[in-house]
Amino acid sequence: MSTPNLLVLATGGTIAGAADSATRHDYRPGQIGIDDFLNRVEELGIEANLTGKQIANIGSEDMSPAIWKDLHRAAAAGIADPSCDGIIITHGTDTVEETAFLLDVTLPTTKPVVLVGAMRPATAVGYDGLRNFANAMRVASDPHAAGRGVLVVMGDRVFAARDIRKNRTRGTDAFAGFPRDAVGLVTPSALDWFGAPWRSDEAARFKFSTNLPDVPVLFIHAGITPDYVDRLVTPETRGIIVCGVGEGNMPDPVRQRLVELCKEGLHVVRASRLGEGLVDREPEDDVNGFVAARALGAAKARILLQLLVAAGISDPAAIQIEFDRR
């Protein structure tokens, strides 16, 4: 087997973070540049030709559409380059699931695209970044990784972009998947997949848009009233994600206000504020004009609705079909 050629796109995050002490809890993300980071990776002795490109060097709470645009362009160029075997994207963990999902539905599945991060900065005792990156190299070098959509590698596990969720604020096992958990297990020396690829040679599902429409998220809580809805909606708003209690539930006065807005052309998607659980369609959704987010959490549901609206898809039934897809 020839030595793989991997493109590494760096965006910062904890994996590139540093603190003044190995035991401090506070640190600064995005302090190590890609050249410096790859020099550290070289010391691991893993056979691969790595080409690095710095897209950004931020904490992922500052991820933005402008950075997404640059990242998407660089990833698409890597996929189109015959000499590139796979792509690794270093990313902060706070919004990695959003970036992964956006790329998942706007890139073809012909080559591995793997996002990776760390829960501890490079200066910390027990830094997990180098191991996670070595694991990502293993995945991105594997031809069988293609056809599974964009993947995320954290804590010796491989997750599909549509499934992954960060469900803890600390610890190297902070990530889980729903409705599927990990789709593979990986170490720097071994990789095991749980099943065959499910999106082989699939084209991008949506065109990447640089002008995503306004879609706010409404967080449902006890005591919420309809005026909370109106505070979020502006003349530019094209949809709203309801981060509901339980299976996407909300108080009836709030529901009635959203029904009114649906009749005016606003798209409403019911998601759940819970970490796990399906939000299925209910008979009332047909009457209300709502869409059920199914397994997508509010953050991913927002991205999908933005892309659908940008693509000119406005029929609730057609929107529901896309939320039902794997």
N, C-alpha and C positions, 0 to 999 in steps of 0.2 A: 504494500500500500504506500502511495506517495505521500510526502509530507503535505498536510492540508494548509491552504492559504486562507487565513481568517482576517476579516475586516473588523476592527474594534472601534466602535463609535462611543465616545465618552460624553456623559452629561453631568458628571459629578456625583453627589449623594454621599452617604456614609462610607461607601466603599472607597471613596477618595477623601474621606474626612480625617481630621487631626485635632488633637488637644495638646495642652501643655504638659499633661501628665498621663501616664498609662492607666491611672485609676480614677481619673475625673469622669463624672457623669456627663457634664456638658462638653461639647466639642463643636468644631466648625466643619460643616460638610463642604465638599468640593474644594479642597485645598491642594490636592495632588493632581498634577497634570498627567495627561495620558502617556507622554514619553517616560516620565519618571515611574509611573505605575507599571508600564511594560518592562522597564528595566528590572523591577522587582519580580515580575512574572518569569523573566528569563532565567532567574536563579533557580526556578523550580525544575528546569531541565526537561520540560515537556516539548516533544517534537511538534512544532507548528511554526509557520511563517506568519507573524502578526504584523498587520499594518494598522496604526492607530490614527484616529482623527478626533480632535476635540470639537464637539458640537456645542457644548456649554459646560460650565463647572459650577453648579448650583445645588442647593438643597431642593429636593423634588417638590416641596411645597410651593416653589416658585416656577414650576413647569408651566409653560404657556403655549398658546397656538403658534406663536412665532418660532419657538424652539421646535415644536412638533413639525412645523414645515421644513426646517433645515434637517431634522432627523429623518423624516420620511424621504426627502430627496436623496440623502446620502445612502439610506438603506436600499432604496430602489435602484440606485446606481450600482451598489454592490451586487444586488441580485442579477442585474443585467450584465455584469462583468464576467466573462467566461473563466477568467483566472481566479475568481473568488469562490471558495467552497462553502463558506458560511459566514454569518454575521453575528457578532456579540455586541450588545449594548449595555454599558454600565449605567446604572440608574439608582437614584434614591428610592427607598422602599415606601415612602408615604403615598406616592401616586403612581408607582410602577404598574399597578393593575390597570390604570386608565390608559397610560401610554401603550402598554402591551395590547390592550383590547383595540385601541384605535389603529395600531399598525396591523393587527390581526385581520381586520376587515378591509384594509386599504392596500395590502401588499399581496402579491401572488405567493403560492405555497411551494414554489419550485426549489427553494434552498432553505436550509435552517436559519431561522432568526431567533436569537436567544437573548433575553434580558436577564441581567444578574445584578445583585446588590449585596449589601452587608448590613448587619444589625449592630456591628461594633466598628468604630473608626480604626484606621490603620495604626494608630498609636496605642490602642487599648490592649490590655491583657486579653488573650483569647480572640484576637482579630480573626473574623471569619471570612474576610473578603478574598484572600488569596485562594483558600480552598474552594469557595463558591465559584471563583473565576476559573480555577482549574477544572472544576466540574462542568462549567459552561463551555470550556474548550472541548471537553470530551463530547458534549452533546452537539455543538456546532460542527464538529468534525465528522459526525456520523451521518452518512447518506440517508439512513432510516429516520432521521429527525425531520426531513422534508415531508410535506404532506400532512403535518399535524398542526398547521397554523403557527403563529408566534408562540414561543414557549418562554417560561420563566424558571430559572434555576435558583433555588434557595434551600439551604439546609439538607443537602444530599437528595433532594427530591426535584422532579421535573413536573411543572404544572402547565396546563393549557391556559392561554390568555383569557378565554371566556370563563374559566372556572376559578382562577386564583383570587384570593382575598387575604388581605393582611388583617389578622384577628387578634394580635397582641401588640402592645407597645414596646415590649422588650423580649429578649431571648432569641436565640438563633433558629428556633422552631416557630417563628411568629406567623408563618404563612400556612394556609390550608386551601383546599379547593372545594367548590360546590357547584353543581351536584356531583361531579366526579372529584375525588381527591387527587393525589398525584397520578400522572399518566406514565411515570417512569421513576426508577431509582438510579442514582448516579454517584460515583466516587471518581477521583482522578484516574483510577485504573479500571473501572468497570461501568457498564451502562446496561440496564435492563428495562425494556419497554413493556407496558401492560396493554398489549393489543397492537393491531396494525394501524398504519396511518389512516385517517378518516377524511382527509382533504387533498388527496394526491393530485398534483398538477392543476390545482384550481387557480383561476385568475382572481385578481382582486375583486372582492364583492362590491366595493364602492370606490368611486373616484375620490381621492383625497381632496378635501376642500380647504381653501385658505380663508374662507369667509363663512365660518359656522354660525348658524342663527342663534339667537338668544333663547336658551332653554334653562330657566332656573329650577331649583329643587325646593319643594315645599316639605319641611319636616313636620310631621304630625305629632302632636303631644296633647296631653290632657289640658283641656281648657282653651284649645285653639278655636278661633272664630273666623268667619269668612273674610274679615278685613285683612287678615294675614295674606290671603291670596292676592288681594288687590295691591298690597305693598310690593309684591314681587313682579306683577305684570305691568309692562310698559308697552307703548305702541310698537316697539321692535320685537316683542316676545312672540315666538311662534309655537311654543309648547311648554309644558310644565311637567316635571316628574314629581309625583306624590310619593314621598318617603313615608309610607303609612305604617300604622301599628298592625301587628299580626300579619295577615295575608293582604296587606295593602289597604287596610281599612281606614276610615276617616269619619268624623262626625257628619251627620246628615246636612246641617247647614253649610258646611264646607263643600260637601259633595254637590249640593244644589247650585252653589256659586260656580263650581267647575263645569257643571252641565251647561250653565248659561254661556260660559266662555267657549265651550266646545261648539255650541251653536253659532258662535261668532267666528269660528275657524281655528280656535286654539286646539292643539293636540294635547291630550292628557294621558299619561302613562302611570299606572299604579304599580309601585314597587314596595318593598318592605324595609323598615329600618332594622330588621333583625339580620344577623350574620348569615343564617342559613334558612332555607325554606323557599318553596315555590309559591309564586303568586299566580294562581290559575284564573282563567276567565270565568266570570260569573254571568248569569243571565242578565243582570242589571247593566253589565258593561255594554251590551248591544243597545239598550235603551239610552244609556248615558252618553254613548260615543267614546268610551274609554278603551284603552289598550292595557293588557296585563303584561307586566315585565317578565313573567315566568321566572327563570333562575338568575336573571341579571339584577345586581344591586343597583341602587340609585345612581351611582357615579357612572357605571357602564351604560345604564339605560339612557342617561343623558347624552352620552356620546353617540349612541346608536340613533336616537331620535334626531339629533342634530344632523347626522349624515343623511338620514332618510329625507328630512325636510330639504336639505341642500340639494338632494337628488331629484326633488320635485315629486316625491311620493307623499300623497296627502290622504289617500283612502285609509280609514282605520283598519279595514280588513287586510289590506296589503301591508300596513305597518305591523299588524299582529303576526303575519306570516314571518317577518324578519325576526321578531322577538322569539318566535318558536324555534328558529333554526339552531343547529349545533354549529 
